[in-house]
Amino acid sequence: MTAIGADLRRGPFGEGERIQLTDPKGRLHTITLGAGKQFHTHRGYLAHDDLIGAPDGSTVKNTAGVEYLALRPLLSDYVMSMPRGAAVVYPKDAGQIVTMADVFPGAVVVEAGVGSGALSMSLLRAVGEEGRVHSFERRADFADIAMANARAFFGLDHPAWSVTIGDLVEELPEVVEPGTVDRVVLDMLAPWECLDVVADALAPGGVLICYVATATQLSKVAEAMRDKGAFTEPNAWESLVRGWHLEGLAVRPQHRMHGHTGFLITTRRLAPGVTPPLRKRRPGGGYDVEVDEVEAWSPEALGERIPSEKRVRRVRKTVTAGRVTTTVTESSPS
């Protein structure tokens, strides 16, 4: 039996596939192949028919003689160029989540929220067809975009994935039995509000990992984990990725890098009735300032970029109808 999506990763290019073109300056262009279509730039155009049926890793010249390298995008390439409503979890963080949360084949994973589906696809690859990913998203439009992106990548609706529209606190007890979830991934504004239902759902030893954008969120969720008394001492970190320029003797770090995108914090579920060992040193108290919680933890207050409703509607309409337009991204300048 062929694994889900494996047939789309092998063989010659086919009509309807998304491929990645790299020009002589290293600029990336992601296109969806269609019979009779053309890819235009200010320096000529090339026919999609010249690529349909060609093997992965081919080169093709446009009408002006400019040569492009054609490759199938890796998952890390795909999530950075796919249509998006909400911001995506960067590959550097998705890789950390899958590894540090020990997401294994056959695992039962709960994810909230879905965003544009970038992390969901990494989780689905990790659990395989025998596992299960239960995703929860408050916004139906974001969920539609995420499911369309995953469908385009895997070639079908992944059988291990279910998406529930609604609030995690209200919906999770209706979807899973207590103590049956292996891993929980929370990518939301206020993950501390979900710790009660997460603790009930996690099996003893199960991992909870949260992705938060700011140090204030990180501090608050860490203190909430400790106060809950059902989890081990949390660990937190961030990852920074800097590429290197490689050209002859000019081997040096690139001027631009993927810096701070978010913090990751992990903890594990203790067995029922077990209390965590007493810590030898207690840190300073958490945030006790009286603030309007609704206002304090809004996306705007935390500095997040909020997509306009018009843009989300346009992306949702495009991806659900299968009309993905050409997306152009550029490699980091060195």
Helices and strands as residue ranges (DSSP letters): G 6-8, E 18-22, E 28-32, E 38-41, E 44-47, G 48-50, E 58-61, E 67-71, H 75-81, H 91-100, E 108-112, H 118-127, E 132-137, H 140-154, E 161-165, H 168-175, E 181-186, G 191-194, H 195-201, E 202-212, H 215-228, E 235-237, E 244-247, E 250-253, E 263-268, H 293-296, H 309-320, E 327-329
